[in-house]
Amino acid sequence: MAKWRCRSCTSVYDEERGDPETGIAPGTAFSDLPGDWACPECNAGKGAFERNSEDPPDAATVSDVIISELERWGVELAFGMPGESALPLVDALRRSRKIRYIVVRHEGNGAMAASAYNKLTGKIAVCLTIAGPGATHLATGLYDAKEDRASVLSINGQVKAQYVGPGGFQEIDQDAFFRPVTVFNNTVFDPAVATKIVTRALRHAIIERGVAQVSVPNNVQKMPVDAMVCEREACLSNRNIVPAAEEIEKAADEINRAERPVIVAGWGAMDAAGDVLHLARTIAAPIVITLRAKGILPDDNEWLVGIHGSLGSPQARRAVNDADLLIACGVGFSQQTALPADKPVVQIDIDPLQLGKQPFRAALWGNCRLVLPLLVERVRQRDGESMLQQIALMQRQWREQLEREADPDAVPIRPPYIMKILSETLPEDAVIAIDSGDNGWWFGRNFRMKRQKFTMSGYLGTMGYALPAALAAALAYPDRTAVAVVGDGGFQMVMGDFVTAVKYDLPIVVVLLNNRELAMIRVEQKMERYPPFGTDLLNPDFAAYAESCGGAGVRVERPENLKAAVLEAVRVNRPAIIDINTDPERFR
């Protein structure tokens, strides 16, 4: 007999049991209920009920109810590797019709892909792997999620409960191991609370924007449990927060008093691009961005000066230095952004712990996309013609400098020229992941964004991020071109998962800057007056490697061949590596 669940209150009508409260006899099918029958708990009509087609049967196991709950929360992707301690969970995942299990070659890449997936889409992806080494391999990717405030759920097998402590094979203290990286961390020992623990983990991951971890001993995964009596928790559907009206008035007063305000847009304002632009037009303020906010507006937008920080433009730095007020929208005030500490600030952030990282005149706790329209209503309109002329001059100066750097004749090919060609050639709706290192530095500085999306390992700055992030991008946006911009050092850390792109038919484009060095480390050694040491690389033939994996590979030695190679890699519709012979010298 079937069971039907009320979407309003989650009460269940069991056809086998009937409805004793309303006198419906056992064995009565849902279709035979009277037309005016209503939910006994919330009085919702029959139309509010749906068949529990995705609920496990009465003889379900803990693994079944865990996977079923992930489906109910809208989880669509899980990254990981199968293994003995997680086999019941993996088998329940195999039977899922809604969650796709992407088997990676290294669990750390799966965790980085899950982190990137949340940064790109706002949706949660799951890491599902085994106890011990499977769990420890996740660490770098999960730390990336922790540092960049990405929501990720990690579900890990564990040795059988009776062996926990005495030292079962591949057993570690996973609760202790994951504690520093998580906002929620627990182990399921009682089948009756498995669903509650998973829903609580998801709540914490979403609300606190971090990593949640649940370990499940192998024997517990197999235990039977009645899915209908499992406790679960619900989650807020949104995090829409706005500050009090008097706080908004205070911020507006500060903006109105300023003569040279500058808007600094960070990662936290990425979903409020139109609102940032509206404020700029209203108060005639130039917009400066952080590296993580690259792409919030096209680089040719008339109000955008450029990136502030170590790889930014001198024009953006000058605009900030000349300002008498900074309006910081979703800015983390990191060392790399390098905003001056002596500038008055009006700060807007969804994370209350970010407020006050720099002394402020007014601090507004809330979503930028909700707060900015309220500010616009209260600030005075200014004439922006003079400011637009100043910004146009700054933009022209910066473009001319980038053009001078992009030498079309230099061999080996210069990174500024590579970024110029990518800017001109990649589709305007591409999704681009960059790695840490010299490749990311040049991308941030020289690539001209149009409508592309962009992701990076922000605060952790880990090498090897771009390839798994590109896998996530291809899964999240199958109709768009997914691109990984990598260096030879970072790519070799994760290159095994290029095969994963081939296996799952994910036509990513890997743009590989091959300078046979850890070029950024060499620069750092030079700045610290150390001689180069340990930075040289012995590289394989990356183009041949791509072909051996079943992808496409091309080696580019000369600048005049680069554009055609990029166009072909985008067109070929299978995973491709463009191995570009480039120069390790940053400037000459």
Residue, then its C-alpha position, 0 to 999 in steps of 0.5 A: m500500500a502507498k503512503w502520501r505526504c502533505r506538502s504543507c505539514t509533512s503529515v502522512y496518509d498511510e493507505e494500509r492504516g487508513d485514517p482512524e481520526t476521520g473514520i476512513a477504513p484501513g486499506t482505503a486507497f488515496s484515490d478513493l478518499p472523499g473529495d472533501w477529505a482534508c489533512p487532519e493536522c493542517n486541514a489542507g485539501k487532497g491537492a496538498f498531498e503527494r505520493n511518497s515515490e522517493d521515500p524508501p519502503d518500510a524496510a529501509t536502511v539508514s543509508d536509504v533514509i540519508i540519501s532520500e533526505l538529500e533528495r528532499w533537500g534538492v541535492e543533485l551532485a555528490f563527489g567522492m570515491p566508493g570503498e568498503s566502509a561506505l558501500p551501503l551509502v554508495d549503493a543507496l546513491r546508485r538507486s537514487r534517481k535525482i543525485r548524480y555520483i561523480v567518482v573522482r580520482h582523488e577525494g580532495n578534488g571532489a571536495m574542491a569541486a563541491s566547494a566551487y559548485n556552491k560558490l558558482t550556484g549557491k547550491i549544496a553538493v555532497c562529498l561522499t567517501i570512505a573512512g580514514p584516508g578517504a576522509t583525510h584526503l578531503a581536507t584541502g578542498l573542505y578548508d577551501a570551503k571553510e575559508d571562502r564560506a561555501s556550504v558543503l556537506s561531507i558524508n563519510g563512512q566509518v568502521k563498524a561501531q564495535y571497532v571504533g576506538p580499538g583501532g579498526f582498519q582505516e579507522i581514525d577519530q573523524d570527529a576530531f579530524f573534522r572539528p577544526v574545519t566544520v560548522f557541524n560535525n557528528t556521527v550517526f550511531d542511532p538509526a532513529v536520529a539519522t535523518k535528524i542529524v543529516t537535516r541538522a548538518l544541512r541547516h548548519a552548512i546553509i545558515e552558517r555558510g560552511v562545512a558540515q560533516v556526518s560520519v556513519p559506521n558501516n554497520v549502522q548504514k545497513m540497519p533497518v529504520d522506519a522512514m516514517v518515524c524519523e525526526r527531521e528538521a526544516c530550514l530557512s528558505n532564505r537569509n534575507i536580512v535588512p538592518a534597522a531603518e535608523e542604521i540605514e539613515k545613518a549610512a545615507d547621511e555619511i554618504n551625503r556628507a562625502e564629497r568623493p565617495v568610492i564604492v568598493a564591491g566584493w564577493g558578497a555583492m556578486d548577486a547585487a551587480g545592478d544595485v551597486l551600479h544604481l548606487a554609483r549612478t545616483i551618487a556619481a561614485p566610481i566603482v572599485i572591485t576586489l579580485r573575487a568580485k571580478g566579473i560583477l560588471p563587464d570591464d568596460n562598464e562606464w563606472l568601473v575603474g578596476i581591481h584594487g590590490s596587489l594585481g590591480s590597476p594604479q588607477a583603482r589605487r588612486a581612486v581609493n586614495d583620493a576618496d573621503l569615504l569608502i562604501a564597502c559592499g560585501v568586502g572581506f578586507s583581506q591582505q590581498t585587497a589592501l584597502p587603506a585602514d585610515k579611510p572612513v567606511v560605510q560597510i554592508d555585509i551579510d556576515p556580522l563578523q565581517l563588520g568592523k574588520q576596519p573602523f567604520r562610520a556606519a555598518l549595515w548587517g544585511n544582504c547587499r541586494l536588499v540594503l543597497p536599494l534602501l540606501v539609494e532611496r535616501v541618498r542625494q542625486r548627484d551630477g555624474e558627468s564630470m566623474l564619468q569623464q575622469i573614469a573614462l580617462m582612467q580606463r583608457q590609461w589602463r587599457e593602453q598599459l595592458e595593450r603595451e604589455a601584450d607583446p604579439d611577437a614575443v617567444p616564449i609567449r608572454p602571459p599578458y598576450i595569452m590573457k588578451i587572446l582569451s579575452e577576445t576569444l572565450p565565449e561571453d558566457a563562459v564559466i572560468a576557474i583560475d588556479s593560484g599562482d602566476n596564472g591567476w595573477w595574470f588572469g586577474r590583472n589582464f583578462r577583460m571580463k564581459r559576461q563570464k562567471f569566475t571562481m577561485s580559491g580566495y582565502l586559502g589560495t590553494m594550488g590545484y583548484a581550477l581543474p576540479a572547479a571547472l568540472a563543477a562548472a561543467l556540471a552546473y552549466p552544461d550549456r556554457t563553456a567551462v574553462a580552467v586557467v592553470g599553471d603547470g605546477g598546480f595542474q600536475m597536483v590534480m591532473g589525474d581528474f582530467v580523466t574524470a572530465v573525459k569519463y563524464d563527457l564534460p568538455i572543459v577547456v584547460v588553458l595551461l601556462n607552461n613555464r616549467e617553473l613555480a613562477m610565483i614562488r620564484v618571484e617571492q624568493k627574488m623579493e625576499r632576496y633568496p636565490p631561486f631554489g626548488t622551483d624548477l619543474l620537470n613536465p610531461d607532454f601535456a597535450a599528449y597526456a590529454e590525447s592519451c586520456g581520450g581528450a584533445g591536446v594541442r601544444v602552442e609555441r608561437p603567438e600567432n597560433l594561439k587564437a586558433a588553438v583556443l577556438e578549436a578547443v572550445r569547438v571540439n566539444r570534448p575535454a581539451i588541454i591547450d599547452i602554451n609555452t610561456d615565459p616565467e619572467r613576470f616583467r622585463 
